[in-house]
Amino acid sequence: MAHRRWTVIVVPHSASSSKSVSVSTTVLKLVVGVATVVTASALAAAVSVLSHGVDVTRNHQLERENAVLARELDRLGGRVGSLSDTLALISRRDQEIRLVAGLEPLDPDVRRAGIGGPAGLWPEREELLSDVGANGRRAFGVHADLDALIRRANLIATSFKQAGDSLQSQVQRLAAMPSIMPTSGFLSSRFSSIRYHPILHENRAHEGVDITAPYGTEVISPAGGRVVKVGWENGYGLAISVDHGYGIETRYAHLSRTAVAVGQVLRRGDRLGWVGNTGLSIGPHLHYEVLVNGRPTDPLRYVMPHAIAD
């Protein structure tokens, strides 16, 4: 069988004549194969060079990003430290306020741990930590520190609210305490379980104090409250009763005139009336009583010492 041959004609762009080359099929295949191998090798080399260049560029970019991340983590860590110091200062002040508010101090372990239990970032945390670099582990650490600070801040906020509520209650309670004398004058008769009555001429309890003062001396409310009774009472003459809340009620007897009405809301120092000599009385004075849950109590127990004039 005759071997096939191929003729390759080369036509130049110039006016010169074309040239032809006659080659066998075997030679043509060999030339094509060599050309293919050379082309493939050149492409592979080019791809390798480009890939290496891309990897180098990417590595440089990652190094720059890691450097930026490290600096940001340093700054964030410093701010977390400052926040921790601030919370420690606030926590100490909170302890002082709790003492003033009459609350028990928080347990130190509870104060350190805060609210919300241990800092579990997420279940796969340990597995993730094994797969990240130094910056990744630092980021996890900062996250844990922030989580702990948030719990401490929540605890302090709750404690402050408790102290605030307690102080508010105490302020309201103090406003209801009859802590000043209701009129000027001198203390002529004290609270006693037994006293000789100057008019009835018998021994009986004296369930308040008597303050001798000139007729018409102003009588004021020693605490905030609400007027519950105004009028004539047997033995007391013209009298006023004021409910101060918290089970505390005060009574003012032997008045000459009154200046309030039932239901009127009072503040400490508001005028109630004027000293008189009504009822079982032998001279101008104010009979003043304090009842706690309905039981007579010595009014001087509630009066500030400098307000008592003997």
C-alpha positions as CSV (number, residue, x, y, z in Angstrom):
1,M,0.0,0.0,0.0
2,A,1.5,3.4,-1.0
3,H,2.2,5.8,1.8
4,R,0.2,9.0,1.7
5,R,2.1,12.3,1.5
6,W,1.1,15.8,2.3
7,T,2.1,19.0,0.6
8,V,2.5,22.2,2.7
9,I,2.4,25.4,0.6
10,V,3.9,28.5,2.1
11,V,2.6,31.7,0.5
12,P,4.6,34.8,1.4
13,H,2.9,38.3,1.8
14,S,5.5,39.7,-0.6
15,A,5.4,39.3,-4.3
16,S,7.9,36.4,-4.3
17,S,6.7,33.0,-5.4
18,S,5.2,30.5,-3.0
19,K,7.1,27.5,-1.8
20,S,5.8,24.0,-1.2
21,V,7.1,21.2,1.0
22,S,6.1,17.6,0.6
23,V,6.0,15.5,3.8
24,S,4.8,12.1,4.7
25,T,1.9,11.4,7.1
26,T,4.3,10.1,9.7
27,V,6.5,13.2,9.7
28,L,3.4,15.5,9.8
29,K,2.1,13.7,12.8
30,L,5.4,14.0,14.5
31,V,5.6,17.7,13.9
32,V,2.0,18.2,15.1
33,G,2.7,16.1,18.2
34,V,5.9,18.1,19.1
35,A,4.1,21.4,18.5
36,T,1.3,20.2,20.9
37,V,3.7,19.2,23.6
38,V,5.6,22.4,23.3
39,T,2.4,24.5,23.5
40,A,1.0,22.5,26.4
41,S,4.3,22.9,28.3
42,A,4.4,26.6,27.7
43,L,0.8,27.0,28.9
44,A,1.5,24.9,32.0
45,A,4.5,27.0,32.8
46,A,2.6,30.2,32.3
47,V,-0.2,29.0,34.6
48,S,2.3,28.0,37.2
49,V,4.0,31.4,37.1
50,L,0.6,33.2,37.3
51,S,-0.6,30.9,40.1
52,H,2.6,31.5,42.1
53,G,2.2,35.2,41.6
54,V,-1.4,35.1,42.8
55,D,-0.4,33.1,45.9
56,V,2.4,35.5,46.7
57,T,0.0,38.5,46.3
58,R,-2.7,36.7,48.4
59,N,-0.2,35.8,51.2
60,H,1.0,39.5,51.3
61,Q,-2.6,40.6,51.6
62,L,-3.3,38.1,54.3
63,E,-0.2,39.2,56.2
64,R,-1.3,42.9,56.0
65,E,-4.9,42.0,57.1
66,N,-3.5,39.9,60.0
67,A,-1.3,42.9,61.1
68,V,-4.3,45.2,61.0
69,L,-6.4,42.7,62.9
70,A,-3.7,42.3,65.6
71,R,-3.5,46.1,66.1
72,E,-7.3,46.3,66.4
73,L,-7.3,43.4,68.9
74,D,-4.7,45.3,70.9
75,R,-6.8,48.4,71.0
76,L,-10.0,46.4,71.8
77,G,-8.2,44.6,74.6
78,G,-7.1,47.9,76.1
79,R,-10.6,49.3,76.0
80,V,-12.0,46.1,77.5
81,G,-9.4,46.5,80.3
82,S,-10.5,50.1,80.9
83,L,-14.1,49.1,80.9
84,S,-13.3,46.4,83.5
85,D,-11.6,49.0,85.8
86,T,-14.7,51.3,85.4
87,L,-17.1,48.5,86.3
88,A,-14.9,47.7,89.4
89,L,-15.2,51.3,90.5
90,I,-19.0,51.3,90.0
91,S,-19.3,48.0,91.8
92,R,-17.5,49.4,94.9
93,R,-19.9,52.4,94.8
94,D,-22.8,50.0,94.5
95,Q,-21.7,48.2,97.6
96,E,-21.7,51.5,99.5
97,I,-25.1,52.5,98.2
98,R,-26.5,49.0,99.2
99,L,-25.3,49.6,102.8
100,V,-27.0,53.0,102.9
101,A,-30.2,51.4,101.5
102,G,-30.1,48.8,104.2
103,L,-29.4,45.9,101.8
104,E,-27.1,43.0,102.3
105,P,-23.9,43.3,100.3
106,L,-23.7,41.0,97.3
107,D,-21.6,37.8,97.6
108,P,-18.1,38.5,96.1
109,D,-18.3,35.4,93.9
110,V,-21.7,36.4,92.6
111,R,-20.4,40.0,92.0
112,R,-17.5,38.6,90.0
113,A,-19.5,36.1,88.0
114,G,-22.4,38.4,87.2
115,I,-25.7,37.3,85.7
116,G,-26.2,34.7,83.1
117,G,-24.0,31.8,84.2
118,P,-20.6,30.8,82.8
119,A,-19.3,32.3,79.6
120,G,-20.2,29.6,77.0
121,L,-19.5,31.2,73.7
122,W,-20.9,28.3,71.6
123,P,-20.6,24.5,71.9
124,E,-18.0,24.0,69.2
125,R,-15.7,26.7,70.8
126,E,-12.8,24.3,71.6
127,E,-12.9,22.7,68.2
128,L,-12.8,26.1,66.5
129,L,-10.0,27.2,68.7
130,S,-7.9,24.4,67.5
131,D,-8.4,25.5,63.9
132,V,-7.6,29.2,64.2
133,G,-4.3,31.1,64.5
134,A,-3.1,33.4,67.2
135,N,-5.4,36.3,66.2
136,G,-8.3,34.0,66.2
137,R,-7.6,32.8,69.7
138,R,-7.2,36.3,70.9
139,A,-10.5,37.3,69.3
140,F,-12.2,34.4,71.2
141,G,-10.5,35.7,74.4
142,V,-11.8,39.3,73.9
143,H,-15.2,37.9,73.2
144,A,-15.2,36.0,76.4
145,D,-14.0,39.1,78.3
146,L,-16.8,41.2,76.8
147,D,-19.3,38.5,77.7
148,A,-18.1,38.6,81.3
149,L,-18.3,42.4,81.4
150,I,-21.8,42.4,80.1
151,R,-22.9,39.9,82.8
152,R,-21.2,42.1,85.5
153,A,-22.9,45.2,84.1
154,N,-26.3,43.5,84.2
155,L,-25.7,42.5,87.8
156,I,-24.7,46.0,88.8
157,A,-27.7,47.5,87.0
158,T,-30.0,45.0,88.9
159,S,-28.3,45.9,92.2
160,F,-28.6,49.6,91.6
161,K,-32.4,49.2,90.9
162,Q,-32.8,47.2,94.2
163,A,-30.9,49.9,96.1
164,G,-32.9,52.7,94.4
165,D,-36.2,51.0,95.2
166,S,-35.1,50.5,98.8
167,L,-34.0,54.2,99.1
168,Q,-37.2,55.4,97.5
169,S,-39.2,53.4,100.0
170,Q,-37.1,54.8,102.9
171,V,-37.5,58.3,101.6
172,Q,-41.3,57.8,101.5
173,R,-41.2,56.2,105.0
174,L,-39.1,59.0,106.4
175,A,-41.5,61.6,105.0
176,A,-44.2,59.8,106.9
177,M,-42.3,59.8,110.2
178,P,-43.6,62.5,112.6
179,S,-40.0,63.7,113.3
180,I,-40.6,67.2,114.5
181,M,-42.7,68.7,117.3
182,P,-46.1,70.0,116.1
183,T,-45.9,73.3,118.0
184,S,-43.5,75.4,119.9
185,G,-43.7,75.6,123.7
186,F,-42.4,73.4,126.5
187,L,-43.0,69.8,127.4
188,S,-45.3,69.8,130.4
189,S,-46.3,66.2,130.6
190,R,-44.7,63.1,129.0
191,F,-46.1,59.8,127.7
192,S,-46.8,57.5,130.6
193,S,-48.6,54.2,131.4
194,I,-50.0,55.9,134.5
195,R,-50.5,59.5,135.5
196,Y,-52.7,61.4,137.9
197,H,-55.3,63.3,135.9
198,P,-55.6,66.9,137.1
199,I,-59.3,67.1,136.3
200,L,-60.7,63.6,136.8
201,H,-58.5,63.2,139.9
202,E,-57.6,59.6,139.1
203,N,-54.6,57.6,137.9
204,R,-54.8,56.7,134.2
205,A,-52.6,56.3,131.2
206,H,-51.3,59.4,129.5
207,E,-51.2,58.2,125.9
208,G,-49.4,61.2,124.5
209,V,-47.4,64.3,125.4
210,D,-48.6,67.8,126.5
211,I,-46.9,70.9,125.0
212,T,-47.8,74.0,126.9
213,A,-47.9,77.1,124.6
214,P,-49.7,80.4,124.5
215,Y,-53.3,80.4,123.3
216,G,-53.5,80.6,119.5
217,T,-49.9,79.2,118.8
218,E,-49.8,77.6,115.4
219,V,-49.9,73.8,115.2
220,I,-48.3,72.1,112.2
221,S,-48.2,68.6,110.8
222,P,-44.9,66.9,111.8
223,A,-45.0,64.7,108.6
224,G,-46.8,64.2,105.3
225,G,-50.2,62.5,105.5
226,R,-53.9,62.8,105.0
227,V,-56.5,64.3,107.3
228,V,-58.9,61.6,108.4
229,K,-60.9,63.3,111.2
230,V,-61.7,66.9,112.2
231,G,-64.1,67.8,115.0
232,W,-65.1,67.6,118.6
233,E,-64.1,64.4,120.5
234,N,-65.1,63.5,124.1
235,G,-62.3,64.6,126.4
236,Y,-60.1,65.8,123.5
237,G,-62.2,68.9,122.7
238,L,-61.6,70.2,119.2
239,A,-59.2,67.6,117.6
240,I,-57.6,66.5,114.3
241,S,-56.4,63.0,113.3
242,V,-53.9,62.5,110.4
243,D,-53.0,59.2,108.7
244,H,-49.4,59.2,107.6
245,G,-49.3,55.7,106.1
246,Y,-47.2,52.7,107.3
247,G,-49.7,52.3,110.1
248,I,-48.8,55.6,111.7
249,E,-51.5,58.1,112.8
250,T,-51.2,61.3,114.8
251,R,-53.8,63.1,116.9
252,Y,-53.9,66.8,118.0
253,A,-56.3,67.8,120.9
254,H,-57.6,70.8,122.8
255,L,-57.4,73.1,119.7
256,S,-59.0,76.5,119.5
257,R,-59.4,76.4,115.7
258,T,-58.7,74.1,112.8
259,A,-57.3,75.0,109.4
260,V,-57.8,71.7,107.5
261,A,-60.6,69.5,106.2
262,V,-61.1,65.7,106.1
263,G,-59.3,64.2,103.0
264,Q,-56.8,67.0,102.7
265,V,-53.3,65.9,101.8
266,L,-50.5,67.4,104.0
267,R,-46.8,67.9,103.8
268,R,-44.5,68.2,106.8
269,G,-44.9,71.7,108.2
270,D,-48.4,72.4,106.8
271,R,-50.7,74.2,109.3
272,L,-53.3,72.1,111.1
273,G,-54.8,74.7,113.5
274,W,-54.0,76.6,116.7
275,V,-53.4,75.8,120.3
276,G,-56.5,76.1,122.5
277,N,-58.1,75.0,125.8
278,T,-61.1,72.9,124.7
279,G,-62.2,69.6,126.2
280,L,-60.7,68.3,129.5
281,S,-58.0,71.0,129.8
282,I,-56.9,73.3,132.6
283,G,-55.0,75.7,130.4
284,P,-53.8,76.3,126.8
285,H,-51.8,73.4,125.6
286,L,-51.6,70.8,122.8
287,H,-52.1,67.2,123.6
288,Y,-50.2,65.2,120.9
289,E,-50.5,61.5,120.3
290,V,-48.8,59.0,117.9
291,L,-50.5,55.7,117.3
292,V,-48.7,52.8,115.5
293,N,-51.1,50.2,114.1
294,G,-53.7,51.6,116.5
295,R,-51.6,51.4,119.6
296,P,-50.5,54.6,121.5
297,T,-46.7,55.1,121.3
298,D,-44.4,57.7,122.9
299,P,-44.3,60.5,120.3
300,L,-40.8,61.5,121.4
301,R,-39.5,58.2,120.0
302,Y,-40.0,59.7,116.5
303,V,-39.0,63.3,117.2
304,M,-35.4,64.4,116.3
305,P,-33.6,65.2,119.6
306,H,-32.9,68.9,118.8
307,A,-36.6,69.4,118.2
308,I,-37.6,68.5,121.8
309,A,-37.9,71.5,124.2
310,D,-38.3,70.6,127.9
